[in-house]
Amino acid sequence: MEPFDINDRLEPIHVLDLPGLHTEPSSSILLDTLSLVVLGPASWDHGTSSPPPSAGRRLRQVNPEGLTRYLTSIIASDLSWLADEAAREQVWATASRRLSERAGRAAMPALSRTFHVPTSAGRSVGIMLHEPSLTADNTGLKTWASAYLLAKRLHTLPPPTPSASTSAARVLELGSGTGLLGLAAAAVWPAATVQLTDLPAIVPNLTANALTNASLAPNASAAVLDWRTGPPPSRPGERYDMILASDVLYEPAHPALLAAAIGARLRPGRGARAAVEVPCRAGYALELRVFRDAMARRIGMELVDEGEEEGWDDWGDGRRAEEGADEEEGDGGDGRRGRVRCWWGVWTRPS
């Protein structure tokens, strides 16, 4: 067979043009082919995937039709013509990874990706997050669309102002997950101290992400806090000037608990604010109404700004970005990224 050059042309090719197993391609040819079909983690900036490590060179695009079958055939093959057992194992492992990349976020191994957040200085900062593979019900190990949307909105909000008893503003994020929102707050508001919090199982990865981004968010730290049951601060000095939360309403009890947690931890007085963003998921409209009512009636907060916006998520609703989008993207029906509509609101203590 003729040597296979993955860069000999740049137009999309059909999977039938890839090296067939019946030709007994070498391990290097198979690995070159598999490097061509890397599906990078979603960047969500334009509904596209982050560039793979080889992004410094332009690679041919492969029509996705039939690609899953091609990858499966490699995994199922004994690759008996490859004498080197280590080479066979590498080909099987690489093909399995390419297949898992197309099986939705829940099937993917651990990944790292960068999210770009605008700042009030007119520049953008890149926040690198590690997301472990998803196991059991640890949804806090994944980054969610509402966190990214609110993170990109922070630079439009007035910076948090400290109370008369403190020198620096204090920001608290409830249910930080991978830390995107809180780390963005630390980068956008460098004069403030930012406390990221979540459950014990989530905090080790949260701490690692804070350390990874220490150069742009040295004012951020992570700690364990279960806002559903955690005791309120015992002293006024332990309260915060700004509280942030995103995608934290999953159960009927959560709206009232979240409102109570905000009310207990937000300092009294003018200028104290809370900003929350949640996805408009089917079946959760009641939770959002209950939360808004609890914030207004029980906590006495005033909603000063709100709106709805669309973003991207690994688990979207299946709507695609535009006509002609790549079939590998935007198909939320099988766990791939799609559009997500979210509601956001900003509350303040009444004057």
WOSULMO-V782255 format. One record per pair of residues at least 4 apart in sequence whose C-alpha atoms are under 6 Angstrom apart, sorted by the first residue. I is the first residue (numbers start at 1). J is the second residue. If there is no record, write none. Layout:
I/J, I/J
This chain:
7/59, 10/60, 12/60, 12/61, 12/62, 13/62, 13/63, 14/63, 40/49, 40/50, 40/52, 41/49, 41/50, 42/48, 42/49, 42/50, 43/49, 43/50, 44/312, 51/55, 71/95, 73/77, 75/92, 100/107, 100/108, 101/108, 103/107, 104/335, 104/336, 106/134, 109/133, 110/131, 110/132, 110/133, 111/130, 111/131, 112/129, 112/130, 112/131, 113/128, 113/129, 114/126, 114/127, 114/128, 115/126, 115/127, 116/125, 116/126, 117/124, 117/125, 117/152, 118/123, 118/124, 118/152, 119/123, 119/124, 119/155, 119/188, 120/155, 129/209, 131/141, 131/142, 140/177, 141/177, 141/178, 143/178, 145/312, 145/313, 146/246, 146/277, 146/278, 147/151, 147/181, 147/246, 151/181, 151/184, 160/169, 161/169, 162/166, 162/168, 162/169, 168/192, 169/192, 170/192, 170/193, 170/240, 170/241, 171/194, 171/240, 171/241, 171/242, 171/243, 172/194, 172/195, 172/243, 173/182, 173/196, 173/243, 173/244, 173/245, 174/197, 174/245, 175/197, 175/198, 176/196, 176/197, 176/198, 178/206, 179/183, 179/206, 182/196, 184/188, 185/189, 186/190, 186/194, 186/217, 186/220, 187/216, 187/217, 193/219, 194/220, 195/220, 195/221, 195/222, 196/221, 196/222, 197/222, 197/223, 197/224, 197/225, 198/203, 198/224, 198/225, 199/224, 199/225, 199/226, 200/224, 203/207, 207/222, 210/214, 213/217, 214/218, 226/230, 227/261, 228/257, 232/264, 233/238, 239/265, 239/266, 239/267, 240/266, 240/267, 241/267, 241/272, 242/272, 242/273, 242/274, 243/274, 244/274, 244/275, 244/276, 245/276, 246/276, 246/277, 246/278, 247/278, 249/254, 254/258, 255/287, 255/291, 256/291, 256/294, 259/295, 262/266, 263/299, 270/349, 270/351, 272/348, 272/349, 273/347, 273/348, 274/346, 274/347, 275/345, 275/346, 276/344, 276/345, 277/343, 277/344, 278/342, 278/343, 279/341, 279/342, 280/341, 280/342, 293/297, 294/298, 295/299, 295/301, 296/300, 296/301, 301/347, 301/348, 301/349, 302/347, 302/348, 303/346, 303/347, 304/346, 304/347, 305/345, 305/346, 306/344, 306/345, 307/343, 307/344, 308/342, 308/343, 309/341, 309/342, 310/340, 310/341, 311/339, 311/340, 312/338, 312/339, 312/340, 313/337, 313/338, 314/336, 314/337, 315/332, 315/335, 315/337, 316/332, 316/337, 316/338, 316/339, 316/340, 317/332, 317/338, 317/339, 318/330, 318/331, 318/332, 318/333, 318/338, 319/338, 319/339, 320/330, 330/337, 330/338, 331/336, 332/336, 332/337, 332/338
